[in-house]
Amino acid sequence: MLHFNQLNPIELGKRLQVARNNAGITQETAAQAIRLKRPSLVAIEQGKRRVKPEELTELASLYQMSCSSLLRKDAVSVDVKPQFRLTPTHTKKKDEQKAVRALQKLISSYVELEQKLHKPLHFNYPPEYPLTKGHIAEQAEDLALQVRHSLGLGLSPISNILTLIQNELQIRLFVHPLPSKISGIFAYHAEVGACIIVNDKHPETRQAMSAAHELAHFYTRRHFSEISWADNEQNDEEHALHERFANLFAMSFLMPASAIRRYYQNIIKEHGQFTASDLLFLKSHFYVSLEAIARRLEYLGLLPKGTFEILKQRGIYQLSKEMMVESSSNYHTLEIPRYILLAVTAHQQELFSEGQLADMFDLDRIEVRKKIDELSYLFDEIQDALHAA
């Protein structure tokens, strides 16, 4: 890490400005926090006045960042916040700011890793899909089928949408703790491409639905960053329309109508009726939640409206728990193959310490050390075997 006097004051000022923006803090508030007049803080952010050590420490604390992340020579600052339209609701706004800070940090950290290792992410995205007048549900179904076709999925279930989005579409996909009521975030930046973050506090089936929801924003509204709430209540009419479209796309993408109808008809043909066991089978087969598959069947007219609510009251979740293992995810970004490979390689080349990696990705240092040590050993063993072959 550089001493703060060794870093170009213009670059450091830019990093401080990005950090302040993503923390949702005004220049006036930041200046007061370090006992300065606003023009002095403006001068620091413009690189016209060098920040003092104690000011830097206080600002880093205020912006909920480490001094290390501000001072590393090759640290990357990507400002994604201006694209977000944050809610005026005070409680939600605080959660949104926290989520945006997390996204900003993850993007910056991984871009820094890629640059250090000379392994940039190459992306060549398809054109956006414009929504037109007409039935939103039909447009969502059409787009879902188009995307499935372009990815060679046909009507097959998607066992791991997170890996699919990252590997096939070259979208930066992160799994990270977010405030519990935020299900996901989509953001686009010209230099680093499209980015999606899903909440690692949610079950894997919920993460899959959130990822598919954000994927809809990627295809239809790429230059408008979105924060998706679990309650899905939107006051803005246009925003509400796009959120509804994203929900319909997610259902269609994960549970194609023709595939669901085919399975349902085969079950009726073979057994004469559709049972609770069949519902659990479809849930497991399509890697979605009980509520998602039940509501999809209702939406397609294969089950009467309100069936899910009745099933919930009569203990369908208890039955599911007894019959199959429910997945409660401990998955996080550093377990996604591309990212862990970058992290291990960077550590082996002594580009980053365990402490720096832990700070960059908001992970426990012991957890990072265990993961790095375990994988470094396996890398060395495999490398030796390859050289001996």
C-alpha positions in Angstrom: 0.0 0.0 0.0 1.2 3.5 -0.8 1.7 6.2 1.7 -1.0 8.8 1.0 1.6 11.4 -0.1 2.8 9.1 -2.8 -0.5 8.9 -4.6 -1.4 11.6 -7.1 -3.7 14.0 -5.3 -6.0 14.2 -8.4 -6.4 10.4 -8.4 -6.9 10.3 -4.6 -9.4 13.2 -4.8 -11.4 11.3 -7.5 -11.5 8.1 -5.3 -12.7 10.2 -2.4 -15.4 11.7 -4.5 -16.6 8.3 -5.8 -16.6 6.9 -2.3 -18.7 9.9 -1.0 -21.1 9.6 -3.9 -21.6 5.9 -3.3 -22.1 6.5 0.4 -24.9 9.0 -0.4 -23.2 11.8 1.5 -23.2 15.5 0.4 -20.0 17.6 0.2 -21.4 19.8 3.0 -22.0 16.8 5.4 -18.5 15.4 4.6 -16.8 18.7 5.1 -18.5 19.2 8.5 -17.5 15.7 9.6 -13.8 16.6 9.2 -14.3 20.2 10.4 -13.7 21.9 7.1 -15.6 24.4 4.9 -17.2 22.9 1.8 -14.8 24.7 -0.6 -11.9 22.9 1.1 -13.5 19.5 0.6 -14.2 20.4 -3.1 -10.5 21.3 -3.4 -9.5 17.9 -2.0 -11.8 16.1 -4.4 -10.4 18.1 -7.3 -6.8 17.3 -6.3 -6.0 21.0 -5.7 -5.5 20.5 -2.0 -3.8 17.4 -0.5 -5.8 15.6 2.1 -4.2 15.2 5.6 -3.7 11.8 7.2 -6.2 12.4 9.9 -8.8 13.7 7.4 -8.3 10.7 5.2 -8.9 8.4 8.1 -12.0 10.2 9.1 -13.4 10.3 5.5 -12.7 6.6 5.0 -14.6 5.8 8.2 -17.5 8.1 7.2 -17.7 6.5 3.7 -17.4 3.0 5.3 -14.3 2.2 3.5 -10.8 1.2 4.5 -7.8 3.5 4.0 -6.2 0.6 2.1 -8.9 0.5 -0.5 -8.4 4.3 -1.1 -4.6 4.2 -1.2 -3.7 1.0 -3.1 -1.7 2.2 -6.1 -3.8 0.3 -8.7 -7.1 0.5 -6.9 -10.0 1.0 -9.3 -12.8 3.5 -8.7 -16.0 2.9 -10.7 -18.8 5.3 -10.0 -22.1 3.5 -10.5 -24.4 5.5 -8.1 -25.4 8.4 -10.4 -27.3 6.0 -12.6 -29.6 4.9 -9.7 -32.8 6.7 -8.9 -32.8 6.3 -5.1 -36.2 6.2 -3.3 -37.1 9.3 -1.3 -38.2 7.0 1.6 -35.6 7.4 4.4 -35.4 3.8 5.6 -35.3 2.4 2.1 -32.8 5.0 1.0 -30.3 3.9 3.7 -30.6 0.3 2.5 -30.2 1.3 -1.1 -27.1 3.3 -0.4 -25.6 0.3 1.5 -26.4 -2.0 -1.4 -24.9 0.4 -4.0 -21.7 0.7 -1.9 -21.4 -3.1 -1.9 -21.8 -3.2 -5.6 -19.3 -0.4 -6.2 -16.7 -2.1 -4.0 -17.2 -5.5 -5.7 -16.9 -4.1 -9.2 -13.8 -2.1 -8.3 -12.2 -5.0 -6.5 -12.6 -7.5 -9.4 -11.6 -5.0 -12.1 -8.5 -4.3 -10.1 -7.8 -8.1 -9.9 -8.3 -8.4 -13.6 -6.0 -5.5 -14.5 -3.3 -6.8 -12.2 -3.4 -10.3 -13.8 -3.9 -8.9 -17.3 -7.1 -10.9 -17.7 -9.9 -8.5 -18.6 -13.5 -9.5 -19.1 -14.3 -9.3 -22.8 -18.0 -8.6 -23.5 -19.9 -8.1 -26.7 -23.5 -7.7 -25.7 -26.6 -8.2 -27.9 -28.7 -5.2 -28.7 -31.4 -4.1 -26.3 -34.9 -5.5 -26.7 -37.3 -2.5 -26.8 -40.7 -2.9 -25.1 -43.6 -2.0 -27.4 -47.3 -1.4 -27.1 -49.2 -4.5 -26.5 -49.4 -7.3 -23.9 -46.4 -7.2 -21.6 -46.7 -10.9 -20.7 -46.5 -12.0 -24.3 -43.4 -9.8 -24.9 -41.8 -11.3 -21.7 -42.5 -14.8 -23.0 -41.1 -14.0 -26.5 -37.9 -12.5 -25.1 -37.4 -15.4 -22.7 -37.6 -17.9 -25.5 -35.3 -15.8 -27.7 -32.7 -15.7 -25.0 -33.0 -19.4 -24.3 -32.6 -20.1 -28.0 -29.5 -17.9 -28.3 -27.9 -19.7 -25.3 -28.8 -23.1 -26.7 -31.0 -24.0 -23.7 -34.1 -25.1 -25.6 -36.8 -25.8 -22.9 -34.4 -27.5 -20.5 -34.4 -26.5 -16.8 -31.5 -24.2 -15.8 -29.6 -25.7 -12.9 -27.3 -22.8 -12.3 -28.4 -19.5 -13.7 -25.6 -17.6 -11.9 -22.9 -19.4 -13.7 -24.8 -19.2 -17.0 -25.1 -15.4 -16.8 -21.5 -15.0 -16.0 -19.9 -17.5 -18.4 -22.3 -17.2 -21.4 -23.2 -13.6 -21.3 -20.0 -12.1 -19.7 -22.1 -10.2 -17.1 -20.4 -9.6 -13.8 -22.4 -11.6 -11.3 -21.9 -11.2 -7.6 -23.4 -13.0 -4.6 -23.1 -10.8 -1.6 -24.9 -9.8 1.6 -27.5 -7.1 1.0 -30.2 -5.6 3.2 -32.8 -8.4 3.6 -35.6 -6.7 1.6 -33.4 -6.1 -1.4 -33.4 -9.1 -3.7 -31.0 -7.8 -6.4 -29.3 -4.9 -8.2 -28.6 -4.3 -11.9 -26.1 -1.7 -13.1 -24.3 -1.0 -16.3 -21.0 0.9 -16.7 -19.5 1.5 -20.1 -16.0 0.5 -19.0 -16.8 -2.6 -17.0 -20.0 -3.8 -18.6 -23.2 -5.1 -17.0 -23.2 -6.1 -13.4 -25.7 -8.0 -11.3 -25.6 -8.6 -7.5 -28.0 -11.0 -5.8 -28.5 -11.3 -2.0 -26.6 -14.1 -0.4 -29.0 -14.1 2.5 -31.7 -15.5 0.3 -32.2 -19.2 -0.6 -30.7 -20.4 -3.9 -34.1 -20.6 -5.5 -34.8 -17.0 -4.6 -31.4 -16.0 -5.9 -32.1 -17.7 -9.2 -35.4 -15.7 -9.6 -33.6 -12.5 -8.6 -30.9 -13.1 -11.2 -33.4 -13.8 -13.9 -35.3 -10.6 -12.9 -32.1 -8.5 -13.2 -31.3 -10.2 -16.5 -34.5 -8.8 -17.9 -33.2 -5.3 -17.1 -30.0 -6.1 -18.9 -31.9 -7.0 -22.1 -34.5 -4.2 -22.0 -33.2 -1.2 -20.0 -29.4 -1.6 -19.9 -28.5 2.1 -19.2 -30.9 2.4 -16.3 -29.6 0.9 -13.1 -32.2 -0.8 -10.9 -32.6 -1.9 -7.3 -35.2 -4.6 -6.9 -37.2 -4.8 -3.7 -38.9 -7.9 -2.3 -42.2 -6.0 -1.9 -42.0 -4.8 -5.6 -44.0 -1.7 -4.8 -43.3 1.0 -7.3 -44.8 4.5 -7.4 -43.4 5.5 -10.8 -45.7 4.1 -13.6 -42.9 3.4 -16.1 -40.7 1.8 -13.4 -43.6 -0.3 -12.3 -44.1 -1.5 -15.9 -40.5 -2.6 -16.3 -40.5 -4.3 -12.9 -43.7 -6.2 -13.9 -42.0 -7.2 -17.2 -38.9 -8.3 -15.4 -41.0 -10.6 -13.1 -42.8 -12.1 -16.0 -39.6 -12.6 -17.9 -38.0 -14.4 -14.9 -40.9 -16.8 -14.7 -40.9 -17.5 -18.4 -37.1 -17.9 -18.5 -36.9 -20.3 -15.6 -40.2 -22.1 -16.3 -41.1 -22.0 -20.0 -44.8 -22.3 -20.5 -44.6 -25.1 -23.1 -42.3 -27.1 -20.9 -44.6 -26.7 -17.8 -47.7 -27.6 -19.8 -46.0 -30.7 -21.3 -44.9 -32.0 -17.8 -48.4 -31.3 -16.4 -50.1 -33.1 -19.3 -47.8 -36.1 -19.0 -48.6 -36.3 -15.3 -52.3 -36.1 -15.8 -52.1 -38.7 -18.6 -50.1 -41.1 -16.5 -51.7 -40.7 -13.1 -55.1 -39.1 -13.8 -54.5 -36.2 -11.4 -52.0 -33.7 -10.2 -50.8 -34.3 -6.7 -48.7 -32.5 -4.0 -45.8 -34.9 -4.9 -46.0 -33.7 -8.5 -45.8 -30.1 -7.4 -42.7 -30.9 -5.4 -41.2 -32.8 -8.4 -41.7 -29.7 -10.6 -40.2 -27.4 -8.0 -37.1 -29.6 -7.8 -36.9 -30.2 -11.6 -37.0 -26.5 -12.5 -34.8 -25.4 -9.6 -37.3 -22.9 -8.3 -39.2 -22.3 -5.1 -42.6 -23.8 -4.2 -44.3 -20.5 -4.5 -42.7 -19.8 -7.9 -43.8 -23.1 -9.5 -47.3 -23.0 -7.9 -47.9 -19.4 -9.0 -46.6 -20.3 -12.5 -49.1 -23.2 -12.7 -51.9 -20.8 -11.6 -50.8 -18.2 -14.1 -51.0 -20.8 -16.9 -54.4 -21.9 -15.8 -53.3 -25.3 -14.8 -54.2 -24.8 -11.2 -57.1 -22.6 -9.9 -56.2 -19.1 -8.7 -55.4 -19.1 -4.9 -54.2 -22.7 -4.8 -50.8 -21.8 -3.4 -52.4 -19.9 -0.5 -54.5 -22.9 0.4 -51.5 -25.3 0.1 -49.5 -23.0 2.3 -52.2 -23.1 5.0 -52.4 -26.9 4.9 -48.7 -27.4 5.3 -47.0 -27.8 1.9 -43.8 -26.2 3.2 -43.6 -28.8 6.0 -44.2 -31.6 3.5 -41.4 -30.2 1.3 -39.1 -30.0 4.3 -39.8 -33.6 5.2 -39.4 -35.0 1.6 -36.4 -33.1 0.3 -33.5 -31.0 1.4 -34.2 -27.3 1.2 -31.3 -25.3 0.0 -30.3 -22.4 2.2 -27.4 -20.8 0.5 -24.0 -20.0 2.0 -22.8 -19.2 -1.4 -20.8 -15.9 -1.9 -18.9 -14.2 -4.7 -15.5 -15.7 -3.8 -16.9 -19.2 -4.6 -17.8 -18.3 -8.2 -15.2 -20.0 -10.4 -13.9 -17.0 -12.3 -13.5 -14.9 -9.2 -11.8 -17.5 -7.0 -9.4 -18.3 -9.8 -8.4 -14.7 -10.0 -8.1 -14.4 -6.3 -5.9 -17.5 -5.9 -3.7 -16.5 -8.8 -3.2 -13.0 -7.5 -2.3 -14.3 -4.0 0.1 -16.9 -5.5 1.8 -14.1 -7.4 2.0 -12.1 -4.2 0.0 -9.2 -5.7 -2.4 -9.2 -2.8 -2.2 -10.4 0.8 -5.0 -12.4 2.5 -5.9 -9.2 4.4 -6.2 -7.1 1.3 -8.4 -9.8 -0.4 -10.6 -10.0 2.7 -11.0 -6.2 2.7 -11.7 -6.0 -1.0 -14.5 -8.5 -0.8 -15.9 -7.9 2.7 -15.1 -11.4 3.8 -13.6 -12.8 7.0 -9.9 -13.0 6.9 -9.8 -16.5 8.3 -12.4 -17.6 5.7 -10.3 -16.2 2.9 -7.1 -17.8 4.2 -8.7 -21.2 4.5 -10.1 -20.9 0.9 -6.9 -19.6 -0.6 -4.7 -22.2 1.2 -7.0 -25.1 0.2 -7.2 -24.1 -3.4 -3.5 -23.1 -3.7 -2.5 -26.6 -2.5 -4.8 -28.2 -5.1 -3.5 -25.9 -7.8 0.1 -26.9 -7.0 -0.7 -30.6 -6.9 -2.5 -30.5 -10.3 0.2 -28.3 -11.8 2.9 -30.8 -10.7 0.8 -33.6 -12.3 0.4 -31.7 -15.6 4.2 -31.0 -15.8 5.0 -34.7 -15.0 2.6 -35.9 -17.7 
